[in-house]
Amino acid sequence: MVKERARRIEAEQSGGHIAVESQPGDTAPLKIYPPRAFESFDAPPRKIPDPNPLACEKTILLVEDEAMLRELAATILEDLGYKVFTAENGRAALDLLRGGDPPQVDLVLTDLIMPEMCGQELVRQLRPLSPHTKIIYSSGYTEDSIIGSGGPEAGIHFLPKPYTVTSLSEKVREVLGDGAAPAHDALLLPE
């Protein structure tokens, strides 16, 4: 039986808040309150870490099925000075690499769980094409639950989601050997 009164459904993730109010036969407005909405206005402003002069020589292939996160992470990495190519899944990433654009990739940052081809399969097929490319897996699941209790294979790193601008930049700089990023906090990226 459908109740005639309004229902309020709330979900929280990463410190944010989503509210849906619905009534039978009526539209349901969705209100999203990101984590920053709860911060004090007196908090220091957040900023993207300074660009790295060594980054302009490095190329990153970002493989992420969530369009908003892909665009946001690509923008952050470009702001840090990296040349960034993007793909929406593992198959598209391999097509890009096999087509020679980009000609050489220094780092692949890939989501683990994607439609058509998961991140681990992408890396397995990437190795013969580019054996020296460094890899960062990213996922909202824990590293152990995805990769197994033995941990990732040598040379593969893990970046948990949701991640911050700082954790993204620090992990990329660590893996590429570009030095540490300044310790500024930043907005959480969506999972």
C-alpha positions in Angstrom: 0.0 0.0 0.0 1.3 3.4 -1.0 1.3 5.9 1.8 -0.1 9.4 1.1 2.3 11.3 3.2 5.7 12.6 2.1 8.7 10.4 2.8 12.2 11.6 3.4 15.1 9.4 2.5 18.6 10.4 3.4 21.9 8.8 2.6 25.4 9.9 3.7 28.7 9.1 2.0 32.1 10.7 2.6 30.6 13.3 4.9 28.1 14.5 2.4 24.3 14.3 2.4 21.6 13.4 -0.1 17.9 14.1 0.5 14.9 13.0 -1.5 11.4 14.1 -0.8 8.6 12.3 -2.6 4.8 12.1 -2.7 2.8 9.7 -4.7 2.1 11.1 -8.2 4.4 14.0 -7.8 8.0 14.7 -8.9 10.8 14.0 -6.4 13.3 16.8 -5.9 16.8 15.6 -5.2 19.0 17.8 -2.9 22.7 17.1 -2.8 24.8 18.6 0.0 28.6 17.9 -0.7 31.0 17.7 2.3 32.1 21.3 1.9 28.6 22.5 2.7 29.2 21.5 6.3 32.5 23.2 6.8 33.0 26.4 8.7 33.3 29.6 6.6 36.4 30.4 8.8 38.3 27.4 7.4 41.4 28.2 5.4 40.8 28.1 1.6 41.7 24.9 -0.1 43.8 24.8 -3.2 45.3 22.5 -5.7 49.0 21.8 -5.0 51.5 23.8 -7.1 52.3 22.5 -10.5 55.4 20.4 -10.8 58.0 21.5 -13.3 59.0 17.8 -13.9 55.4 16.9 -14.7 55.4 18.5 -18.2 57.5 15.6 -19.4 55.1 12.9 -18.1 52.0 11.4 -19.8 49.2 9.9 -17.8 46.4 7.7 -19.2 43.4 8.1 -16.9 40.8 5.2 -17.2 37.6 5.9 -15.3 34.0 4.9 -16.2 32.4 7.7 -14.1 32.4 10.7 -16.5 32.3 13.4 -13.8 35.2 11.9 -11.9 37.2 11.3 -15.1 36.8 14.9 -16.1 37.6 16.3 -12.7 40.7 14.1 -12.1 42.0 14.9 -15.6 41.6 18.6 -14.9 43.5 18.3 -11.6 46.3 16.3 -13.2 46.5 18.8 -16.1 46.6 21.7 -13.6 49.6 19.9 -12.0 51.4 20.0 -15.3 50.9 16.4 -16.6 49.8 15.6 -20.2 46.6 13.6 -19.7 44.6 11.2 -22.0 41.4 9.7 -20.9 39.4 6.6 -21.6 36.0 5.5 -20.2 37.0 1.8 -19.8 39.8 -0.7 -20.3 38.8 -1.5 -23.9 38.8 2.1 -24.9 42.2 2.6 -23.2 43.8 -0.3 -25.2 42.3 1.0 -28.4 43.9 4.4 -27.7 47.3 2.8 -26.9 47.2 0.5 -29.9 46.4 3.5 -32.1 49.6 5.2 -31.0 47.9 8.1 -29.2 49.5 8.8 -26.8 52.7 7.3 -28.2 54.2 6.6 -24.7 52.4 6.5 -21.4 54.4 7.0 -18.2 51.5 6.1 -15.9 48.1 4.5 -16.1 45.6 5.5 -13.4 42.8 3.0 -13.7 39.6 2.3 -11.9 39.4 -1.4 -11.0 35.7 -2.0 -11.5 34.5 -0.9 -14.9 32.1 -2.2 -17.6 33.5 -4.1 -20.6 37.0 -4.6 -19.1 38.2 -4.3 -15.5 41.4 -2.5 -14.5 43.3 -5.7 -13.8 42.5 -7.1 -17.3 43.6 -3.8 -18.8 47.0 -4.0 -17.0 47.4 -7.6 -18.1 46.9 -6.7 -21.8 48.9 -3.4 -21.4 52.1 -5.1 -20.2 53.2 -6.5 -23.6 52.5 -3.1 -25.2 54.2 -1.0 -22.6 56.1 -3.0 -20.0 57.6 0.0 -18.2 54.4 1.9 -17.7 53.7 2.5 -14.0 50.2 1.6 -12.7 47.9 3.0 -10.0 44.7 1.1 -9.4 41.8 3.1 -7.8 38.6 1.8 -6.3 36.0 2.6 -3.6 36.5 -1.0 -2.3 39.5 -1.8 -0.1 42.7 -2.9 -1.7 42.6 -6.3 -0.1 39.0 -7.0 -1.1 39.8 -6.2 -4.8 43.4 -7.4 -5.3 43.5 -10.2 -2.7 45.2 -10.6 0.5 48.6 -11.0 -1.2 48.5 -7.3 -2.2 49.1 -5.9 -5.7 51.8 -7.2 -8.0 55.2 -5.4 -7.9 55.1 -1.9 -9.4 51.4 -1.5 -9.0 50.0 1.0 -6.5 46.6 1.6 -5.0 44.6 4.9 -4.5 41.4 4.5 -2.5 38.3 6.4 -3.5 37.0 8.8 -2.7 40.3 10.7 -2.9 41.3 14.3 -2.4 43.2 16.5 -4.8 46.1 16.1 -2.4 46.0 12.3 -2.1 45.7 12.1 -6.0 48.7 14.5 -6.6 50.8 12.9 -3.9 50.2 9.3 -5.1 50.9 10.3 -8.8 54.1 12.2 -7.8 55.2 9.3 -5.6 54.7 6.7 -8.3 56.3 8.8 -11.0 59.2 9.9 -8.7 58.3 13.6 -9.2 58.7 14.6 -5.5 56.1 15.3 -2.8 53.2 17.7 -3.3 52.7 20.5 -0.8 50.5 19.4 2.1 47.2 21.2 1.2 43.9 19.5 1.7 41.3 19.6 -1.0 37.8 18.7 -2.0 36.8 15.0 -2.0 36.2 13.6 -5.5 33.0 11.6 -6.0 33.2 7.8 -5.9 
